[in-house]
Amino acid sequence: MASPFFIQPFEEAHFSAFVNFRKEALRSAPESFGSDYESYNSLSLLDKEQLFEKLQNYPFNFALGAFTSTGDIVGMAGFSCRHLLRKQRHKGHIWGMYVSEPHRGNGIATKLLEYLLRSAKEDAGCEHVLLSVSSKNLPAYHLYKKINFFEYGTEYRALKLEDEYVDEILMMQYL
């Protein structure tokens, strides 16, 4: 049976859909991202295009999309590696993981992570990857633990939403 979704890096043709999906993610899960909806939404079209263009440097800096067979975006995750810095090129960072509410529980986040981890190791040459997860996002935390990420610290009060602080759990995986 064919998978109801497929994973691939975002390409130029995905720009508008990416912007809309990113806005959905920032709006529906503000405690999960360092960016916020209002700031992202207020960027000019040119600024959004330039940010998106920076994600076109596979395998060192990219965003993956999870797409339905009809081309709708249902999930995303980003990866960055400072490959030009000799002392830091051995590590990568996962950011921006999000799966839309109706599509959660279908293995999409796991598939996004598997693709990212494989690309980080085989294509970017990374030895380990880092990520942070909101202490309030227990489903994501448990997913990361399930696929062999471990905690190496906590950034207390990492984010501030109105008058509420959110801690971020720092996690990594050796590849």
Sequence and secondary structure as in RCSB ss.txt:
>XXXX:A:sequence
MASPFFIQPFEEAHFSAFVNFRKEALRSAPESFGSDYESYNSLSLLDKEQLFEKLQNYPFNFALGAFTSTGDIVG
MAGFSCRHLLRKQRHKGHIWGMYVSEPHRGNGIATKLLEYLLRSAKEDAGCEHVLLSVSSKNLPAYHLYKKINFF
EYGTEYRALKLEDEYVDEILMMQYL
>XXXX:A:secstr
   SEEEEE  GGGHHHHHHHHHHHHHH GGG SS HHHHHHS HHHHHHHHHTTEETTTEEEEEEEETTS EEE
EEEEEE TTSTTTTTEEEEEEEEE GGGTTSSHHHHHHHHHHHIIIIIT  SEEEEEEETT HHHHHHHHHTT E
EEEEEEEEEEETTEEEEEEEEEEE 
